[in-house]
Amino acid sequence: MVVGPEAPLCDGLADVLEKHDIPCFGPIAALARLEGSKLFAKQIMRKVGIPTADFQILDAGSDIDTALNDYSSDPWVIKRDVLAGGKGVVVTSDFDEARVFIAESIASDGKVLLEEFLPGEEASMLVVMDGSDFVCLPPSQDHKRAYDGDNGPNTGGMGAYCPAPVVTESVHRKVVARIVKPMFEYLSSLSIPYRGVLYVGLMITDSGDPNVVEFNVRFGDPECQITLPLIETDLFEVLSKTSRDQLSQIDVQFHQAHALTIVLASEGYPSKPIKDRTITGLELTVPNVEMDSSWVNFAGVKLDSDGVLSSGGRVLSCSAMADNLNSAAKLAYDLISTIHLEGSFYRTDIGGKAL
């Protein structure tokens, strides 16, 4: 079984499957806490020696103003210690906004993390691993802010492209040596090893040094849409072997290609998305995912007697694959231009840093 979302993993679905001898691609609950608890992830990183930002844990007894002043030379990074669907982080230079978010998070969660700000450029690396081996998928770059130019509120992701040139060969070697390999050695040594995909959110400094921003225990969205198509090896075999600690038995190959995806979001996203509006221009047949093709990945949609309606904030994404990023971008943007949803929006600069 392949468990996609993080919530069932944190609730112990993989543990139940393990007890019934059902192979599962997805970690047990104790390891799913790498995403379910920012504090747990930080503690593991400290234990293993993974480079990451310094942090403070704030609770009801903390002096919030003093804590904020400790990191006042840079924007404040505040993270809730719960599953928050990619929206539990605030990065702000506004003292009042930071203070309010900290206070609200403590009131709802009991504690909150205040982190040192790490300057640099973000990237993501998805690592498939089990007790026998690990495989790094091509690095990607997500666009978190809602609007062009990295403006607007933080979201679950407005688009992504792969491979990301910011992860040079030198940076890639550092990520593997300093982050991926130490995490694999730790996770594979446990009585029940990590089986699944470890999403490594990276911040790469100007000097080319990678730091971990966060771990997720699933294929990231929208990174999943542009990394999985680049896997040339049969995907079922990769997932099946990993669930059985047999990843070392296969040689995972990748297409020499580029992929890009653009998210179509509902009006009002991310704060108050408007739902139940009709989507037109869709092709509902199963697409061929291949070189020089484009396709739609559905997310927040539903079918009823009126047709296809929006049912979430991020409604769908238009993805494409080609032998260069320019061609992939053109295919994806040509496709999204044919789809209509009243009030919807999408970023027009996905992949812009690379292009």
Secondary structure as UniProt FT lines:
FT   HELIX           6..10
FT   TURN            11..12
FT   HELIX           13..19
FT   TURN            20..21
FT   HELIX           29..36
FT   HELIX           38..48
FT   STRAND          55..59
FT   TURN            60..61
FT   HELIX           64..70
FT   TURN            71..73
FT   STRAND          76..80
FT   TURN            85..86
FT   STRAND          89..92
FT   HELIX           95..109
FT   STRAND          111..115
FT   STRAND          121..129
FT   STRAND          134..136
FT   STRAND          140..142
FT   STRAND          145..147
FT   HELIX           148..150
FT   STRAND          151..154
FT   STRAND          159..162
FT   TURN            165..166
FT   HELIX           169..175
FT   HELIX           176..180
FT   HELIX           181..187
FT   TURN            188..189
FT   STRAND          196..204
FT   TURN            206..207
FT   STRAND          210..216
FT   TURN            221..222
FT   HELIX           223..227
FT   HELIX           228..230
FT   HELIX           235..243
FT   TURN            244..245
FT   HELIX           247..249
FT   STRAND          258..265
FT   TURN            267..271
FT   STRAND          278..280
FT   TURN            291..292
FT   STRAND          293..298
FT   STRAND          301..304
FT   TURN            305..306
FT   STRAND          307..310
FT   STRAND          314..322
FT   HELIX           325..336
FT   TURN            337..338
FT   STRAND          340..341
FT   TURN            342..343
FT   TURN            350..354
//
